[in-house]
């Protein structure tokens, strides 16, 4: 990997709120960087899906902290952690009280038990940021897909969710995926397809109100594969960004105990049997077809079956292009976009779908509806935007699967 903030030239964006975006290449030559989390002084923790957890200090020095099975050069290793397909080391979040407790939270796939699981781990970072210790798995039962199935991207390790964020209420929010298992999204006990809201020991937030019989850690359920969650800066409301099934990436304003309406079980909503008991890509799952016809057959949010489900506020014009992450812009330097939401889109290009690798700026009304959507004019090449994170310096940071972490700062 290469660090130390390699400067790049700015490009004129000619946008409604800013005349240019300054671009800095923060890191390159990474192995699928998945997420970042910052301290107030700019210290940046980051994960690489198949390698592990590292930290970049304000000086530009990079320390490799916790390596996965087979990774080299890390201060500590965890042989139970592994990557496979979409699974591996994913989300990271520093504790708001890091200055006193030095705790950090990392979500990763583990083979400690069989069937394997995804786990949320709490660790302590030592004083000089050279190592971690005291691993405690505060969530150890998020499902993992053990075997391939007859589906697009049907290998093992699919659909784990993976974002970890502290909300303004002080709780941890963890997003999970359906693992290509039709039973998971509406299941009261399987912790896939959920947004968990928990305390720092993994206990359910006392204020959670899931339906009767549900695991109390459940904040919302019935999701497909949430990889983005952010909190509205004015209200603290959690909002998710989610991958769609060949149609309808979604942004959804969450409500405590709410159902996101994804139910890919066979023999539901007029459907019959589906490949390997999962209708998530039906019909004609391996072939392109009209996205609206597909959405009518296998809706992302099935409001006919679940009329009280949380309706999406954005569906990417009906396309599925890999909407992966979300953050809010804050500060006067962003002009009219102060308080706007940004989402990172990785790009798919299936069956005639435009690839769509980009970052969208989504302006919301006070009623949490979408007022305007603008594609960010990028001063660097686009990529698979896996993560967007708002930094303590007021800049937007983004990680791409191609191995880069970029910083975007409004110019004068």
N, C-alpha and C positions, 0 to 999 in steps of 0.2 A: 504494500500500500504506500501511497505517497501523500504526505501531508503538507503542513506549513503554508496553507492559504495561497494557492497559485492564482494570481490576479488575471482576470480576463477583461477584454475591452467591453465597455457598455454599448448597448444598442438602443436606438430610439424606438420607443414603443408607441408613442403618439396615442396614448389611451385617454380615457375620459378624466382621469384623476392624476396622472403623472406623465412627465415628459420622457422619462427613461427609467430603465431598470439597470442597476449596476450588478454585475455578475462576478462572483468569486467561486472558483473551484476549490472546495474545502478539502476533499479527499478523492483519490482515484485508485484504480487497481484493486478495488475491494471485491469480495465474493458475495454477490447479491445482498447488498446492505438492505436491511428490512425496516429498521426503525431507529429513531434517535430520541434522546431526552436530555435536557439541559439543566445545569445549575445557573444561578443568577450571574456568575462571573464568566459565563460562556463555556465552562467545562461541558463537553459533549460526550455522553455515553452513546454507543451505537452497537447494533447487532448485525452480524452477517449470518445468513440463513444456515450455511453449512460449516461455519467456522466457530463463532462464539461471540462473546461480549468483550468490547474494548472501550477505552476512553481516550478522548483527545483533550489535552490540557490547553489552557489559553495560550501557552507558549508554542503550540503546534505539535508538541511531543505526543505520540500515540503509545499507550500501554495496553497490551493484550492481557485481559484479566482472566476470563473463564473460557476454556476451549472445550468443544464438543469431542466426541469420540473420533479419533484420527487426526484432529487438528494439532498443529505443532506451534511452539513458540509462545504458549500462554502460561501465565504464572500458575494457574490452577487448571485442573481438568475434571470433567464429569463424564465418565465413560458411558453412562446410561443415556446421555443426550445424543440424538442422531438426526440426520436430515434424510428425507425421502420424498421425492415429488414436491408437493407444495408445503410439506411439513419441515420443521427444523426449529432454529431459534428465531423467534419472531419479535413480539412487542417488548418494549422496555419503558420503565417509568421510575423516576427518582422520587423518593418520599418528600412531600412538602417540608418535612422537618429534618431533612438530610443534614443540616448543619449540626444538629444535636444527636441524631441517631444513626446517621451514615447508611441508611437502608436504601436498597434498590430492588426493584421487582422485574423479573424477566420471565417471559412465557416461552416454553420450549417443549418439543416432543421428546418423550422418554420411553425407553424399553425396560424400565425397572420392573414392570409387571407385564403379564400377557393376559388379555389383549393390551397392547401398548396404549399409552394415554398422552394427552397434552397436559402440562403442569405449569402452574404459576409459582415461581420460586422467589422467596425473599432472601436477600443476602446483605452482608455488611461490607462496605468498602473501607480498606485500611487508610490510615492518615495520609499517606503519600500517593494514593491512587495507583498503587502498583499491584494490588491483589484484592480478592474477595474471600470471605469466609462465612461461616455460620449459615450455610444454606438450610432453609426451611421451606418445604413444599406446602404452601398454604391452600392450594387447590391441586388435587392430584387425580381428578376423575373426569376430565373433559375427553370425550371420545376421539379416537384416532382410527382412520380407515386402514385395516390390516391387509386386505387383499384387493387386487385389481377387480374391476367390474366392467360390464359392457356399456360404457358411457364415454362421451367425449372427455378428454383429460381423465380417463377412468382408472389411472394407476393408483396404487396404494398411496396413502398420505394426503388425499385430497380434502379440501374444505375444512380448514381448522380455525377460521377466523384469525384472531391473533393480536388485536390491538389492546394495549393496557394503558389506561389513563386515570389519573386522579381527578375526580370532579370537584367543583367548588364547595360541595358539601363535605369534603374530606374523605369520601369513600373511594375505593378502587372500582373502576368499571372494566370488565374483561369481556371481549367479544369472542364468540365461538361459531363454528360452522356445522353443517349438517352431515359431513363425511359421506355423502352419496348414500345416505340411509333414509329411506322414506319415513321411517317411524320417528326419527329424532326431533324434527321441528316442533311437533305438537306434543311431544312426550313430557309429562310432568317431572320425570326423574332423570332422564338422560340430559347431561349438561351441554350438549351441542345445540347449535341454533339459538343460543340465548345471549342476552347481555346480563352478565352477573354483576350485582352490586354488593360488595363485601367490605369488611374492615381489614385492617392490616394483618390480622391473624387468619383471614379466610372465612370468618363468620358472616352470616347474612346481615345486611343492614336492617336494623330494627324497623325502619320505615317501609321496607319492601312489602308490596301487597299483591303477590301473584295469586292466581286462582287457587281455590281449595285443592289440596292434594299435591301441589307443586313444591318442589325443592325451594326452600325459603330464600336461597341465594338468588333466585330468579327475579330480575328487574323487568325484562321483557323476554318474549319467546316467539317462536314461529318465524325466525329469520332463516335466510339461506346461507350466506357466508359474509358476515360483517367484518370488514377490515378497516373501517374508518369510524371513529367516534370523536366528537368535539362538543364543546359546551358554549352556548350562546353567551357572549360577554356581558350582555345586559341583564339576562334573566337566569343564567346558569342552566338552562334547559339542555338536556343531552340530545344530540342529533346524530344519526348514523348515516354512513355511506356504505352501500352494499352492492356486491356483484349480482348481476342478473343472469338468467339461464337462456342465453341466446337472444334475450330481449330484456328491456326494462331494468337497467341499473337503477337503483333507487336511493333517494335521500328521504329519511323519515324522522319526524319529530317524535321522540319517545314519550310515552306516558306510563307511569308506574303500574306494573301488572299487565301491560298491553300485549296484544297478539299482533305480530307483523304479517300474519295471514299466509305464510308459505306452508303448503301441505302437499308434498309430492308423493303421497301414498297411492298405490294402485287402487282401483275401484272406488275412487273418490271423485265427486263433482262431475259425474258422467263418464269418467275414464274407466278403461278396463285394465287388464294386466299391462305391465311395463317391464322393460329389461331389468333384470336383477332387482325387482321390487322397488324401483325408483323411477318416477315419471318426470323427473326434474328437467329433462331436455326434450320431452315429448311435445308433439309428434315428430316423426322423421328426424330423429335426434342427430344423425350424422350428415344431414343434408340441409342446405339453406332453404328457407321459405319466408314468406311474408311475416314480419315480426309481429304484426298485430293479430294475424291468424294464430300464430303460435301462442301469443299471450292470452288469447281467448280460450284456448284449449288448456294451457297450464299456466295460470296467472301467477305472477310474482307475489301479489297481494290479492288473495281471493276474497273479495268483499261480498261476493254472492253467498259463499259458504259461511264466511265470518263477517257479518255486516258491522260488527263492532270493532273490527281490526283497525289498526292505526294506518290511515291512508298516507301514501307517499306524497311529498310536496314537489318532487322532481323525479322524472323517469328517463332522463337522457334521451328525450324524443323517441322513446321506445326501443332504443338500441342497447345492446350489451357490449360494452367496450372495456370492461375491467376497471370500474370505479373502485379505487382501493383505499383511499385515505382522506382525511378531512382535518381542517384547522380553521381558526378564525384569525383574520388580520386585525391588528389593533394599533392605534396611534395615528396622530395627525399626519405623519409622513405618508400615509396611504390615501390621504385626501378623501374622495367620495367613497372609497372602499374601506374606510375605517369601520370595523364591525362586520364586514362581509365575510362570508364563508368561502374557503377554497377547497377544491377536491382534486386529487391526483388521479389521472386516468391512464391506465397502462397500455391500452390498445389490444384489440383482438383480431379483427379482420376476418371473421367467419362468414361464409356464405353470402358474400357481397356487402357485409357490414363495413363501413369506413373504419380504418384502423383506429384513428382518433387519439393518438398519444398526445396528451396535453394536460394543462392545469386550467380548470374553469373557476372563475370568480362568480359566486352566486350571492346576489344581494337579496336580503329578506325584508319583508315588511314587519311592522310591529306585531302583526297577527301571525307571524311565522309562515307566511306564504312567499313564494318566489316572485320577486319583483323584476329581476333582470339577471341574465347570464352572459358573461363575457369570457371568451377564451383569452387567457393571458398571452401577450406577445412575448416570446421567450428570447433572451439574448444569448442563448446557447442551443445546441441541438436537443431535440426532444428525446424522450426515452420512455421506458416503462416506469412511470412515476409511482413507486411503491409506497412512499411515505412523504407527507408534507407536514412540517412542524414549524410552529411560530417560535422564533428564538427570543431570548431575553434582550437582544440588541435591537428588536423591532424588525428584523429581517425574516423572510420566509426561507426555510431550509427544505430541500427535497432530496430524497435518495432514489436512485434508479437501479433497476435490476442489472443494468450494464456495468455497475461497479463504481458509480460516482455519487458524491454528496455535493450538492450545489447550494450556494447562498444567493438569494435575490433581494436586493435592497432598492427602494425607490430612490431615484436621483432627483436633482434639482431642475 
